[in-house]
Amino acid sequence: MNSHEPGRSCPLHYRYAATSLARAPEIVSDTLYVIGGLYGNRPALRAVETMAAEEASPATLAFNGDFNWFNIDAGAFVDINDGVLRHHALRGNVETELAGDDDAAGCGCGYPESVGAAEVGRSNAILARLRGTASDMSVLRQKLGALPMTLVAEVGGLRVAIVHGDCESLAGWSYDESALRDAAGISRLAAHCVAARARVIASSHTCLPIALRFSADGRDCALFNNGAAGMPNFAGTGFGVITRIATTATSLPALYGTVIDGIHVDALPLHYDRAAWQTEFDTQWPAGSDAELSYGARIRNGPRYGLNRAMGAGVTVNGMLLRTLQASQEK
């Protein structure tokens, strides 16, 4: 693998120290939704705003990057960015690349070796198309470039580090499920919590969810990577996933979750208008296009990824919902 290859490289300006997150919070809320990987899905944006408004105490929304991706239509591009920028947001690799003119990093995904060359090439091509859409929207691109790479929140006194990749890089992959299978991966995660003075880390970027509870410096902590808000995350399903962190238990049917010092941390399904989104996607990315080849099957049927793979140690599953999902996958 060529670490300098567009789509695999991780530019120096993507990097930061985990200690940079040990700062005063930008967000203080009793109910926080972290929404990563919206990927230009307008029905999903409408759905999450509706869901937040229906909370007993309206939720604060924080979009942790890659809210753009499939939205190459100019109207869709403006709608997504205007909508997201009404809330708290940080920039993912997609927004970072859209804000700049240097194409050396390609899509900026920092893909690991496990991702094939064809997929990397198509991602670079998707970013190039999206950059073409944004090319004459200088004010909007400046707004994207001005977004921070990380955010810090406080929910009921519990500190939450909000990142796109991981606590070292905007495009870091250390919170991918495959990177958290051994003691070394967990040790690195715990070190990030200590350095950031965080009890919960909320991330995205890897496009597939993983959540687990662990100990860091003798304290209970949790990682919740929500995967994608704007695409299905599990085989045979059609909903996105977001992370809810709140002082109160959710009244919604969570997929799985845990409680850290009285603060509820849950993965919630995001049910958006699938038919409307399928039409939007097909119009922008017809059969044989780069995005359709890479993501079409997932948008229609979900990825080859089971709910059981997202639930790490110390995370409790919603048994009734799991049985419903299993039954739907068997049909």
FISEKE-767746 format. One record per residue (C-alpha): residue in one letter; x, y, z. Coordinates in nm, 2 decimals, always signed. Layout:
N
aa = A, X = X, Y = Y, Z = Z;
...
***
This chain:
331
aa = M, X = +0.00, Y = +0.00, Z = +0.00;
aa = N, X = +0.12, Y = +0.35, Z = -0.09;
aa = S, X = +0.05, Y = +0.56, Z = +0.22;
aa = H, X = +0.08, Y = +0.88, Z = +0.00;
aa = E, X = -0.19, Y = +0.75, Z = -0.24;
aa = P, X = -0.49, Y = +0.98, Z = -0.28;
aa = G, X = -0.77, Y = +0.85, Z = -0.06;
aa = R, X = -0.53, Y = +0.66, Z = +0.17;
aa = S, X = -0.30, Y = +0.94, Z = +0.28;
aa = C, X = -0.37, Y = +1.13, Z = +0.60;
aa = P, X = -0.24, Y = +1.49, Z = +0.56;
aa = L, X = -0.05, Y = +1.65, Z = +0.85;
aa = H, X = -0.31, Y = +1.92, Z = +0.89;
aa = Y, X = -0.57, Y = +1.64, Z = +0.98;
aa = R, X = -0.37, Y = +1.56, Z = +1.29;
aa = Y, X = -0.41, Y = +1.69, Z = +1.65;
aa = A, X = -0.32, Y = +1.57, Z = +2.00;
aa = A, X = -0.58, Y = +1.40, Z = +2.22;
aa = T, X = -0.48, Y = +1.66, Z = +2.49;
aa = S, X = -0.63, Y = +1.93, Z = +2.26;
aa = L, X = -0.97, Y = +1.79, Z = +2.37;
aa = A, X = -0.90, Y = +1.86, Z = +2.74;
aa = R, X = -1.06, Y = +2.20, Z = +2.71;
aa = A, X = -1.37, Y = +2.38, Z = +2.82;
aa = P, X = -1.68, Y = +2.25, Z = +2.64;
aa = E, X = -1.84, Y = +2.43, Z = +2.35;
aa = I, X = -2.17, Y = +2.25, Z = +2.42;
aa = V, X = -2.36, Y = +2.21, Z = +2.75;
aa = S, X = -2.68, Y = +2.02, Z = +2.72;
aa = D, X = -2.91, Y = +1.78, Z = +2.90;
aa = T, X = -2.98, Y = +1.59, Z = +2.58;
aa = L, X = -2.73, Y = +1.57, Z = +2.30;
aa = Y, X = -2.76, Y = +1.40, Z = +1.96;
aa = V, X = -2.44, Y = +1.32, Z = +1.77;
aa = I, X = -2.50, Y = +1.27, Z = +1.40;
aa = G, X = -2.21, Y = +1.15, Z = +1.19;
aa = G, X = -2.22, Y = +1.04, Z = +0.83;
aa = L, X = -2.53, Y = +1.21, Z = +0.71;
aa = Y, X = -2.38, Y = +1.18, Z = +0.36;
aa = G, X = -2.61, Y = +1.43, Z = +0.19;
aa = N, X = -2.93, Y = +1.26, Z = +0.29;
aa = R, X = -3.20, Y = +1.53, Z = +0.31;
aa = P, X = -3.48, Y = +1.30, Z = +0.44;
aa = A, X = -3.24, Y = +1.19, Z = +0.72;
aa = L, X = -3.17, Y = +1.55, Z = +0.81;
aa = R, X = -3.54, Y = +1.62, Z = +0.83;
aa = A, X = -3.60, Y = +1.31, Z = +1.04;
aa = V, X = -3.33, Y = +1.38, Z = +1.30;
aa = E, X = -3.45, Y = +1.74, Z = +1.35;
aa = T, X = -3.81, Y = +1.61, Z = +1.40;
aa = M, X = -3.69, Y = +1.35, Z = +1.64;
aa = A, X = -3.49, Y = +1.60, Z = +1.84;
aa = A, X = -3.78, Y = +1.84, Z = +1.86;
aa = E, X = -4.00, Y = +1.57, Z = +2.01;
aa = E, X = -3.78, Y = +1.51, Z = +2.31;
aa = A, X = -3.92, Y = +1.62, Z = +2.64;
aa = S, X = -3.64, Y = +1.87, Z = +2.65;
aa = P, X = -3.54, Y = +1.95, Z = +2.28;
aa = A, X = -3.21, Y = +1.79, Z = +2.20;
aa = T, X = -2.90, Y = +1.98, Z = +2.10;
aa = L, X = -2.77, Y = +1.85, Z = +1.76;
aa = A, X = -2.40, Y = +1.81, Z = +1.68;
aa = F, X = -2.30, Y = +1.69, Z = +1.34;
aa = N, X = -1.96, Y = +1.53, Z = +1.35;
aa = G, X = -1.86, Y = +1.54, Z = +0.99;
aa = D, X = -1.92, Y = +1.40, Z = +0.64;
aa = F, X = -2.27, Y = +1.55, Z = +0.62;
aa = N, X = -2.19, Y = +1.59, Z = +0.25;
aa = W, X = -2.12, Y = +1.31, Z = +0.01;
aa = F, X = -2.39, Y = +1.20, Z = -0.23;
aa = N, X = -2.55, Y = +1.55, Z = -0.26;
aa = I, X = -2.39, Y = +1.66, Z = -0.60;
aa = D, X = -2.72, Y = +1.84, Z = -0.70;
aa = A, X = -2.67, Y = +2.21, Z = -0.63;
aa = G, X = -3.00, Y = +2.24, Z = -0.45;
aa = A, X = -2.93, Y = +1.94, Z = -0.23;
aa = F, X = -2.59, Y = +2.07, Z = -0.15;
aa = V, X = -2.72, Y = +2.40, Z = -0.03;
aa = D, X = -3.00, Y = +2.24, Z = +0.16;
aa = I, X = -2.78, Y = +2.00, Z = +0.35;
aa = N, X = -2.52, Y = +2.26, Z = +0.44;
aa = D, X = -2.76, Y = +2.54, Z = +0.53;
aa = G, X = -2.95, Y = +2.29, Z = +0.75;
aa = V, X = -2.65, Y = +2.14, Z = +0.93;
aa = L, X = -2.49, Y = +2.48, Z = +0.99;
aa = R, X = -2.79, Y = +2.59, Z = +1.19;
aa = H, X = -2.66, Y = +2.35, Z = +1.46;
aa = H, X = -2.33, Y = +2.26, Z = +1.61;
aa = A, X = -2.10, Y = +2.10, Z = +1.36;
aa = L, X = -1.74, Y = +1.99, Z = +1.30;
aa = R, X = -1.58, Y = +1.92, Z = +0.96;
aa = G, X = -1.51, Y = +1.57, Z = +0.85;
aa = N, X = -1.26, Y = +1.48, Z = +0.58;
aa = V, X = -1.52, Y = +1.55, Z = +0.31;
aa = E, X = -1.59, Y = +1.90, Z = +0.43;
aa = T, X = -1.22, Y = +1.97, Z = +0.48;
aa = E, X = -1.15, Y = +1.86, Z = +0.12;
aa = L, X = -1.44, Y = +2.06, Z = -0.02;
aa = A, X = -1.31, Y = +2.38, Z = +0.16;
aa = G, X = -0.96, Y = +2.35, Z = -0.01;
aa = D, X = -0.83, Y = +2.32, Z = -0.36;
aa = D, X = -0.55, Y = +2.07, Z = -0.31;
aa = D, X = -0.65, Y = +1.73, Z = -0.44;
aa = A, X = -0.34, Y = +1.54, Z = -0.33;
aa = A, X = -0.54, Y = +1.37, Z = -0.05;
aa = G, X = -0.82, Y = +1.27, Z = -0.28;
aa = C, X = -1.13, Y = +1.21, Z = -0.07;
aa = G, X = -0.92, Y = +1.24, Z = +0.25;
aa = C, X = -1.07, Y = +0.92, Z = +0.39;
aa = G, X = -0.73, Y = +0.77, Z = +0.50;
aa = Y, X = -0.86, Y = +0.43, Z = +0.39;
aa = P, X = -0.67, Y = +0.13, Z = +0.55;
aa = E, X = -0.52, Y = -0.15, Z = +0.34;
aa = S, X = -0.83, Y = -0.36, Z = +0.39;
aa = V, X = -1.03, Y = -0.13, Z = +0.15;
aa = G, X = -0.98, Y = -0.22, Z = -0.21;
aa = A, X = -0.82, Y = +0.01, Z = -0.47;
aa = A, X = -1.14, Y = +0.02, Z = -0.68;
aa = E, X = -1.34, Y = +0.15, Z = -0.39;
aa = V, X = -1.07, Y = +0.41, Z = -0.30;
aa = G, X = -1.07, Y = +0.53, Z = -0.66;
aa = R, X = -1.45, Y = +0.56, Z = -0.67;
aa = S, X = -1.44, Y = +0.76, Z = -0.34;
aa = N, X = -1.19, Y = +1.00, Z = -0.49;
aa = A, X = -1.41, Y = +1.04, Z = -0.80;
aa = I, X = -1.72, Y = +1.11, Z = -0.58;
aa = L, X = -1.53, Y = +1.38, Z = -0.40;
aa = A, X = -1.42, Y = +1.53, Z = -0.73;
aa = R, X = -1.78, Y = +1.55, Z = -0.84;
aa = L, X = -1.89, Y = +1.71, Z = -0.51;
aa = R, X = -1.61, Y = +1.96, Z = -0.54;
aa = G, X = -1.74, Y = +2.06, Z = -0.88;
aa = T, X = -2.08, Y = +2.13, Z = -0.73;
aa = A, X = -1.92, Y = +2.34, Z = -0.45;
aa = S, X = -1.67, Y = +2.52, Z = -0.68;
aa = D, X = -1.87, Y = +2.84, Z = -0.72;
aa = M, X = -2.01, Y = +2.85, Z = -0.36;
aa = S, X = -1.71, Y = +3.03, Z = -0.21;
aa = V, X = -1.90, Y = +3.16, Z = +0.10;
aa = L, X = -2.03, Y = +2.82, Z = +0.19;
aa = R, X = -1.69, Y = +2.66, Z = +0.13;
aa = Q, X = -1.53, Y = +2.92, Z = +0.37;
aa = K, X = -1.79, Y = +2.83, Z = +0.63;
aa = L, X = -1.70, Y = +2.46, Z = +0.60;
aa = G, X = -1.33, Y = +2.54, Z = +0.62;
aa = A, X = -1.39, Y = +2.74, Z = +0.94;
aa = L, X = -1.55, Y = +2.46, Z = +1.12;
aa = P, X = -1.35, Y = +2.29, Z = +1.40;
aa = M, X = -1.21, Y = +1.94, Z = +1.37;
aa = T, X = -1.33, Y = +1.84, Z = +1.71;
aa = L, X = -1.60, Y = +1.95, Z = +1.97;
aa = V, X = -1.63, Y = +1.90, Z = +2.34;
aa = A, X = -1.96, Y = +1.87, Z = +2.52;
aa = E, X = -2.08, Y = +1.84, Z = +2.87;
aa = V, X = -2.40, Y = +1.64, Z = +2.95;
aa = G, X = -2.50, Y = +1.64, Z = +3.31;
aa = G, X = -2.14, Y = +1.71, Z = +3.42;
aa = L, X = -2.01, Y = +1.42, Z = +3.20;
aa = R, X = -1.74, Y = +1.53, Z = +2.94;
aa = V, X = -1.79, Y = +1.41, Z = +2.59;
aa = A, X = -1.52, Y = +1.43, Z = +2.32;
aa = I, X = -1.68, Y = +1.46, Z = +1.97;
aa = V, X = -1.46, Y = +1.37, Z = +1.68;
aa = H, X = -1.49, Y = +1.26, Z = +1.33;
aa = G, X = -1.21, Y = +1.00, Z = +1.30;
aa = D, X = -1.04, Y = +0.94, Z = +1.64;
aa = C, X = -0.87, Y = +1.15, Z = +1.90;
aa = E, X = -0.55, Y = +1.19, Z = +1.70;
aa = S, X = -0.67, Y = +1.24, Z = +1.34;
aa = L, X = -0.97, Y = +1.37, Z = +1.15;
aa = A, X = -0.94, Y = +1.06, Z = +0.93;
aa = G, X = -0.82, Y = +0.82, Z = +1.20;
aa = W, X = -0.94, Y = +0.46, Z = +1.19;
aa = S, X = -0.86, Y = +0.35, Z = +1.55;
aa = Y, X = -1.23, Y = +0.34, Z = +1.63;
aa = D, X = -1.31, Y = +0.09, Z = +1.36;
aa = E, X = -1.45, Y = -0.24, Z = +1.49;
aa = S, X = -1.15, Y = -0.42, Z = +1.35;
aa = A, X = -0.91, Y = -0.20, Z = +1.55;
aa = L, X = -1.08, Y = -0.26, Z = +1.88;
aa = R, X = -1.06, Y = -0.64, Z = +1.89;
aa = D, X = -0.75, Y = -0.67, Z = +2.10;
aa = A, X = -0.60, Y = -0.52, Z = +2.42;
aa = A, X = -0.37, Y = -0.28, Z = +2.22;
aa = G, X = -0.67, Y = -0.12, Z = +2.06;
aa = I, X = -0.86, Y = -0.08, Z = +2.39;
aa = S, X = -0.55, Y = +0.05, Z = +2.56;
aa = R, X = -0.51, Y = +0.32, Z = +2.29;
aa = L, X = -0.88, Y = +0.41, Z = +2.33;
aa = A, X = -0.84, Y = +0.44, Z = +2.71;
aa = A, X = -0.53, Y = +0.66, Z = +2.67;
aa = H, X = -0.74, Y = +0.89, Z = +2.45;
aa = C, X = -1.00, Y = +0.93, Z = +2.72;
aa = V, X = -0.74, Y = +1.01, Z = +2.98;
aa = A, X = -0.57, Y = +1.26, Z = +2.76;
aa = A, X = -0.89, Y = +1.43, Z = +2.66;
aa = R, X = -1.04, Y = +1.42, Z = +3.01;
aa = A, X = -1.34, Y = +1.26, Z = +2.85;
aa = R, X = -1.58, Y = +0.99, Z = +2.98;
aa = V, X = -1.75, Y = +0.93, Z = +2.64;
aa = I, X = -1.60, Y = +0.95, Z = +2.29;
aa = A, X = -1.85, Y = +1.00, Z = +2.01;
aa = S, X = -1.71, Y = +0.93, Z = +1.66;
aa = S, X = -1.81, Y = +0.83, Z = +1.31;
aa = H, X = -1.59, Y = +0.81, Z = +0.99;
aa = T, X = -1.55, Y = +0.44, Z = +0.96;
aa = C, X = -1.91, Y = +0.42, Z = +0.82;
aa = L, X = -2.00, Y = +0.11, Z = +1.04;
aa = P, X = -2.10, Y = +0.14, Z = +1.41;
aa = I, X = -1.93, Y = +0.01, Z = +1.71;
aa = A, X = -2.00, Y = +0.08, Z = +2.08;
aa = L, X = -1.83, Y = -0.05, Z = +2.39;
aa = R, X = -1.76, Y = +0.03, Z = +2.76;
aa = F, X = -1.42, Y = +0.02, Z = +2.91;
aa = S, X = -1.21, Y = +0.14, Z = +3.20;
aa = A, X = -0.97, Y = +0.44, Z = +3.17;
aa = D, X = -0.76, Y = +0.54, Z = +3.47;
aa = G, X = -1.00, Y = +0.35, Z = +3.70;
aa = R, X = -1.31, Y = +0.52, Z = +3.56;
aa = D, X = -1.59, Y = +0.38, Z = +3.34;
aa = C, X = -1.59, Y = +0.52, Z = +2.99;
aa = A, X = -1.76, Y = +0.45, Z = +2.66;
aa = L, X = -1.70, Y = +0.48, Z = +2.29;
aa = F, X = -2.00, Y = +0.52, Z = +2.06;
aa = N, X = -1.92, Y = +0.53, Z = +1.68;
aa = N, X = -2.25, Y = +0.58, Z = +1.52;
aa = G, X = -2.15, Y = +0.45, Z = +1.17;
aa = A, X = -2.38, Y = +0.64, Z = +0.94;
aa = A, X = -2.68, Y = +0.85, Z = +1.00;
aa = G, X = -2.77, Y = +0.87, Z = +0.63;
aa = M, X = -2.73, Y = +0.51, Z = +0.53;
aa = P, X = -2.84, Y = +0.17, Z = +0.66;
aa = N, X = -2.58, Y = +0.02, Z = +0.91;
aa = F, X = -2.70, Y = -0.34, Z = +0.94;
aa = A, X = -2.79, Y = -0.62, Z = +0.70;
aa = G, X = -3.15, Y = -0.62, Z = +0.59;
aa = T, X = -3.23, Y = -0.29, Z = +0.75;
aa = G, X = -3.31, Y = +0.06, Z = +0.62;
aa = F, X = -3.23, Y = +0.30, Z = +0.89;
aa = G, X = -2.94, Y = +0.52, Z = +0.99;
aa = V, X = -2.79, Y = +0.54, Z = +1.34;
aa = I, X = -2.72, Y = +0.83, Z = +1.57;
aa = T, X = -2.58, Y = +0.86, Z = +1.92;
aa = R, X = -2.80, Y = +1.00, Z = +2.20;
aa = I, X = -2.63, Y = +1.12, Z = +2.53;
aa = A, X = -2.87, Y = +1.25, Z = +2.80;
aa = T, X = -2.95, Y = +1.29, Z = +3.16;
aa = T, X = -3.27, Y = +1.10, Z = +3.11;
aa = A, X = -3.35, Y = +0.76, Z = +2.96;
aa = T, X = -3.47, Y = +0.76, Z = +2.61;
aa = S, X = -3.84, Y = +0.70, Z = +2.54;
aa = L, X = -3.74, Y = +0.59, Z = +2.19;
aa = P, X = -3.65, Y = +0.22, Z = +2.10;
aa = A, X = -3.27, Y = +0.23, Z = +2.13;
aa = L, X = -3.07, Y = -0.03, Z = +1.96;
aa = Y, X = -2.82, Y = -0.07, Z = +2.24;
aa = G, X = -2.67, Y = +0.15, Z = +2.51;
aa = T, X = -2.51, Y = +0.19, Z = +2.85;
aa = V, X = -2.52, Y = +0.43, Z = +3.15;
aa = I, X = -2.20, Y = +0.61, Z = +3.26;
aa = D, X = -2.24, Y = +0.79, Z = +3.60;
aa = G, X = -2.61, Y = +0.83, Z = +3.55;
aa = I, X = -2.58, Y = +0.96, Z = +3.20;
aa = H, X = -2.76, Y = +0.75, Z = +2.93;
aa = V, X = -2.56, Y = +0.68, Z = +2.61;
aa = D, X = -2.76, Y = +0.50, Z = +2.34;
aa = A, X = -2.75, Y = +0.42, Z = +1.97;
aa = L, X = -3.09, Y = +0.52, Z = +1.82;
aa = P, X = -3.22, Y = +0.41, Z = +1.48;
aa = L, X = -3.29, Y = +0.70, Z = +1.25;
aa = H, X = -3.59, Y = +0.62, Z = +1.04;
aa = Y, X = -3.61, Y = +0.85, Z = +0.73;
aa = D, X = -3.82, Y = +0.84, Z = +0.42;
aa = R, X = -3.65, Y = +0.56, Z = +0.23;
aa = A, X = -3.85, Y = +0.60, Z = -0.09;
aa = A, X = -3.77, Y = +0.97, Z = -0.11;
aa = W, X = -3.40, Y = +0.91, Z = -0.04;
aa = Q, X = -3.38, Y = +0.63, Z = -0.29;
aa = T, X = -3.53, Y = +0.86, Z = -0.56;
aa = E, X = -3.28, Y = +1.14, Z = -0.47;
aa = F, X = -2.99, Y = +0.90, Z = -0.48;
aa = D, X = -3.09, Y = +0.74, Z = -0.80;
aa = T, X = -3.14, Y = +1.07, Z = -0.97;
aa = Q, X = -2.79, Y = +1.20, Z = -0.87;
aa = W, X = -2.61, Y = +0.87, Z = -0.90;
aa = P, X = -2.77, Y = +0.64, Z = -1.17;
aa = A, X = -2.67, Y = +0.28, Z = -1.23;
aa = G, X = -2.30, Y = +0.24, Z = -1.31;
aa = S, X = -2.20, Y = +0.56, Z = -1.15;
aa = D, X = -1.92, Y = +0.57, Z = -0.89;
aa = A, X = -2.15, Y = +0.61, Z = -0.59;
aa = E, X = -2.40, Y = +0.36, Z = -0.71;
aa = L, X = -2.13, Y = +0.10, Z = -0.76;
aa = S, X = -1.99, Y = +0.16, Z = -0.41;
aa = Y, X = -2.30, Y = +0.23, Z = -0.21;
aa = G, X = -2.61, Y = +0.13, Z = -0.41;
aa = A, X = -2.66, Y = -0.22, Z = -0.26;
aa = R, X = -2.60, Y = -0.09, Z = +0.09;
aa = I, X = -2.86, Y = +0.19, Z = +0.05;
aa = R, X = -3.11, Y = -0.07, Z = -0.08;
aa = N, X = -3.04, Y = -0.36, Z = +0.16;
aa = G, X = -2.79, Y = -0.26, Z = +0.42;
aa = P, X = -2.43, Y = -0.37, Z = +0.45;
aa = R, X = -2.30, Y = -0.72, Z = +0.54;
aa = Y, X = -2.27, Y = -0.62, Z = +0.90;
aa = G, X = -2.48, Y = -0.76, Z = +1.19;
aa = L, X = -2.60, Y = -0.57, Z = +1.49;
aa = N, X = -2.40, Y = -0.81, Z = +1.71;
aa = R, X = -2.08, Y = -0.68, Z = +1.57;
aa = A, X = -2.17, Y = -0.32, Z = +1.68;
aa = M, X = -2.22, Y = -0.42, Z = +2.05;
aa = G, X = -1.89, Y = -0.44, Z = +2.24;
aa = A, X = -1.83, Y = -0.51, Z = +2.60;
aa = G, X = -2.06, Y = -0.36, Z = +2.86;
aa = V, X = -2.32, Y = -0.25, Z = +2.61;
aa = T, X = -2.68, Y = -0.37, Z = +2.66;
aa = V, X = -2.89, Y = -0.46, Z = +2.36;
aa = N, X = -3.26, Y = -0.39, Z = +2.32;
aa = G, X = -3.37, Y = -0.76, Z = +2.31;
aa = M, X = -3.72, Y = -0.70, Z = +2.17;
aa = L, X = -3.58, Y = -0.48, Z = +1.89;
aa = L, X = -3.31, Y = -0.73, Z = +1.82;
aa = R, X = -3.56, Y = -1.01, Z = +1.77;
aa = T, X = -3.77, Y = -0.79, Z = +1.54;
aa = L, X = -3.46, Y = -0.71, Z = +1.33;
aa = Q, X = -3.36, Y = -1.08, Z = +1.32;
aa = A, X = -3.71, Y = -1.17, Z = +1.20;
aa = S, X = -3.70, Y = -0.91, Z = +0.93;
aa = Q, X = -3.36, Y = -1.04, Z = +0.81;
aa = E, X = -3.49, Y = -1.39, Z = +0.78;
aa = K, X = -3.78, Y = -1.30, Z = +0.55;
***
